[in-house]
Amino acid sequence: MFGVKDIMAVSPPLREDAFVLNRIHNRRITGYWDTGLLREMGLQILIMLAAISIFFGASSRILFEGIEEIQLAFMPNETGVADIVNRWTTRCGKNGGSACYHVRYRYDVAGNAYFAEEQIGYSLYTDTGREPRMQVTYAVDNPEIAHIGGPGIRTERMLPVAPILVLIIAFSLPLLFPLIEYLRVGRMLRKGTLVYGTIREINGYITGSGKNRRYRVRVSYAFIAPDGHAYNGEQKRTRSDLRNRTLPDPGTAVAIAYVDGSKYMML
């Protein structure tokens, strides 16, 4: 019976002729990067950075206030009294269909005067009209970080940041999922080994419709584990780049990350 060290010792050499279903593992199996995948990922990253930069440029003030609110929640803070210097409204929302409320205030910390502006909700805006002096919370180590009101996160300052976070997540997921799998396979290989098997059956098919049409490849494979046992498996991946190409024949080599009889996957 093979132990972990024995399995690692019998790992076969890299095979350039192996079919790689998930291209992120190409170099791990054949020793070469998949240049097409690198170009696609590079273009996707550039598009993501451009979109986020444009969105950040248009929403920099909102983003800045959201970051400050998070900092203020986790940094040591104290409260004091702020004098309302000015308050005003602007048109905001889609086509200027709603009002946004703003306030400028002054507060003193250790004999130093600080001024701040922030967008606030209607209720708090009404309070600032009745009370020329309001409670202010500021960071002890950086008094310039502050907000009107008591300690704790002000929800209305965080809500405008939500679309930005959703945008970042939406653009990151297509890159995040392959990275998670790559790291998971790495952990499997540290516990087990990379073994080679062969394709038993392979076919491609279309899923979805319209803009959601995808070309999927299904591979049934077989391999012999280092302990001599034979296993069969099946793997599916979206491979739009193979849609108009000839798929490899049965018998073509494939690579499998093998840990034990219940934990293995084709790469």
N, C-alpha and C positions, 0 to 999 in steps of 0.2 A: 504493500500500500504506500502510495506516495505521500510524503509530508509536504509542507509548503516549500521548504528549501529544495526538495527533490523536484517538485513541479517547476519551480523557477529555473532549475538547472537544465531542464529539457526543453525550454522554450525554443521554437524553431527560428531560423534566420528569417529576415524580411524577404517578402516575395513581391517583386515588381508586377507579376502577372495577376495578382489577387484582385478580385472585384470588391470595391469599397462602396457599400450602400450609403453610409453616412459619411459624406466627404470630409467632415471635420477630422476624421480619424485617418485620412489618407497618409500623412507622413508617419503616423504611428505604425501603420501596416506595411507600407512600401518603402518608406524612407524618403519620400518626396512630397513636397507641398502640392496641394491642388490649387494651381494658379488661378483657375476660373473661380473657385470659391473665394480665394483671397481678394480678387477683383470685385466680386459681388459684395463681400462684406465691407471692403473699403469704401465702395460707392454708397452702401447703406449707412455707414458711419458718417460720411460727409453730408448726406442728405439729412440725417438726424441732427448733426451739429448745426447745419444751416437753419433748419426749421426751429430748433430750440433758440438759436441766437436771435432770429427774427422775432420770435415770440417774447423772448426776454427783453429785447429792445423796446418792444411795444408795451411791456408790462413791468418794466424795471422797478418802478416805485412800489407797485403792489408786491412784487417778489421781495424787495428789500424790507418792506414792513413785515412780511411773513417770516423772513429769516430773523429779524430783530425780535419778533414775538417768541420764537423758539428759543433764542439765546436768553431772553429775559426769564423764561420759565425755568431754565436749568442753571442759571448763574445766581450766586448769592445776591439778594435784592433787598431794598428797603423802600419805605413809603415816605412821602413828604407832601407838601402843598404846592400846587401850581397856580399861577395867575393866568387867566385866559386873556391873551393879547388880541386875538382876532378870530372870527369864525365866518365861514362863507359856504355857499353851495355851488356845485357845478352840475351840468348835465352829463349823464353817463348812461351806460347800458346800450342796448341795440338802438341805433338811430337817435340817441339822446332821449330815450323815452322815460328815463327815471332820474332821480336826483341823488347826488352824492354829497355827503356832509364832511366838512373839513374844519379843523381847529388848529390854531397856533397858540402855544403857551410857553410860559417861562417858569423855571423852578431853580432853587438854589441848593447846592450841595457843597458843604465845607467852605462856604464863603464865595464859591464860584457860581456865576449865573449860566444857565443852560437854556437854549431855546429849541423847541421841537414842533414839527407839524405832523399831523396824522389824519387819516380818514376815519371817521367814527360813524356809528349807527345813529338812526334818527332819535331814539330815546335818549342816548347820551348827549346828542347835539342839543336837544331840548333842555337837558339839565344844565349844560354849559351856558345857556341863555339866561337861566334863572340864577345860577350861582357863578359869580365871577372868579371864585377860587374853588379848585377841585383837587381831589386826591390824585397823586401821581406815584407810580412805581418805577424805580430806576435800578440799574445794575450797580452794585457797590464798586466793582472793579472798573466799570466803564459807565459813568453816569449819563453819557450821551445816549445810551440805550434805555429807552423809557416808554411808558404808555400812560394815558389818562386812565385812572381807576386803580383798583386794588390789585394784589398779587394774583397770579394765575393767568392762563392763556385766555385772551380775548377772542372768542370764536369768530366774531365778524372780521377780525384781521387775518384769520387763517383761511376762511372760506375762499377768498379770491385766489389763493395760492393753489387750491385744489386742481383747477384746470391745468396748471403748469406741471404739477406732479403727474397727472394723468397723461399728459403729453410725453413726458420723459419715460414713463412706464411703457406706453404704447409703442414708442420707437425702440425701446431697449429690449422688449420681450423677444423679437426675432433673433437677437444676438445672445440673449441671456439663456434661453432654453438649450441651444447647442453647447454653450459653455458649461452649463450644469451637467449635461450628459458627458462631456469630455472629462470633467473632473471626477464624475462617478465611475467612469470606465477606468480612470487612473487608479482609483482606490481599489477597484476589482483586480487590476493587474498587479498591484502591490501585494494583494492577498493570494492571487493565483497566477495565471500565466496567459500568454497569447498563443492559441493553437489554431491550426488551419484545417478547414474542412472543404467540402465541395457543394456546389449548387445542385439540388435535386430537381427543382422546378422554379421557373421565374416567369413572371408576366407583368405587363403594365396596363393600367386602366385609368379612365378619367373619372374624377369625382366632382361634385358640385356643378354649378351652372353660372353662366355670365362671368362676372369678374371673379367669382369664387371657384372657377374651374381649376382643378389641380391634376397633374399627372402623377399617379402613385405607382410604385414598383413593389411587388410582393415577391419575396424570395423564401422558398423552402430549402433548408440546408441540412447537411449531416456532417458529423465529425466524430473522431475517436479521441476521447479524453486521455490524458497522460496515464491514468490508471487502467486503460484498456477498454473501458466501457464505451459503447456507441450511443450517440444521442442525435435526435432530430429536433429542429426548431424552425420557426418562421419569423420573419421580420418584414415590416412595411415602412416605407419612407416616401415622402414627396420628392420627386426628382424631375422637375420640369425640364431640366437640361437634357434628359434622355428621351424626351417625347418623340423626336423624329430620328432617333438613332436605333441601331440594332442592339438588343440586349444580349448580354453574354450567354453562352450556351450552357446547358447542364453539364456538370463536371468541372466548371471553372472554379478555381480556388477562392475561398472566402476566409476571413479571419474572425475568430471568436474569442472574446474575453471570457475565460473559464475560471471559476472559483471552485465550484463543486457541482454535483448532479442536479441541484435545485437552483443554482445561480450561475447563469451564463447568458451571453447575448452576442449576436453577430454585429460586427462593426460596419 
